[in-house]
Amino acid sequence: MILILKYFLCISAIGVLIPLKDTSAVEGTKAVLETKISAQDVLSVKWFLNGKLLTASDRVQMVTKGSKQRLVFNRTFASDQGQYKLMVGRAETSCQFTVQSEFTDVFMSGRVFIKRDWRYQREPPESTSRSLLD
């Protein structure tokens, strides 16, 4: 008896199904960059910040779950800001990640108050002294 086995090797390029999106976070908070690729559980993914290869740490983790790829910041720092890129094979996607200082604008009731002013004054700045309930 002669047994003939035929094997077919299917090689398909990995592609980006859902690209990274520009994201911002307040300094000191958690943030996640997420993309979806066309293959499941790929571990050969590389993340870059401003062109430099990233490595995982206690604070920043690279998580693969199915076809989703995530870069998770347990706590953001100003130094995390920049252009992030994910590369897998020949496919890549990138986004801009902005880290806002905890003293940036606070949006309330359609008006913008500067949090810095609240730190040193008991009242909002004079130009916005009307009641927030108006």
Secondary structure as UniProt FT lines:
FT   STRAND          16..18
FT   STRAND          23..26
FT   TURN            27..28
FT   STRAND          31..37
FT   STRAND          46..49
FT   TURN            50..51
FT   STRAND          52..53
FT   STRAND          60..65
FT   TURN            66..67
FT   STRAND          68..73
FT   HELIX           78..80
FT   STRAND          82..88
FT   TURN            89..90
FT   STRAND          91..100
FT   TURN            102..103
FT   STRAND          105..108
FT   TURN            109..110
FT   STRAND          111..114
FT   HELIX           115..120
FT   HELIX           126..128
FT   TURN            132..133
//
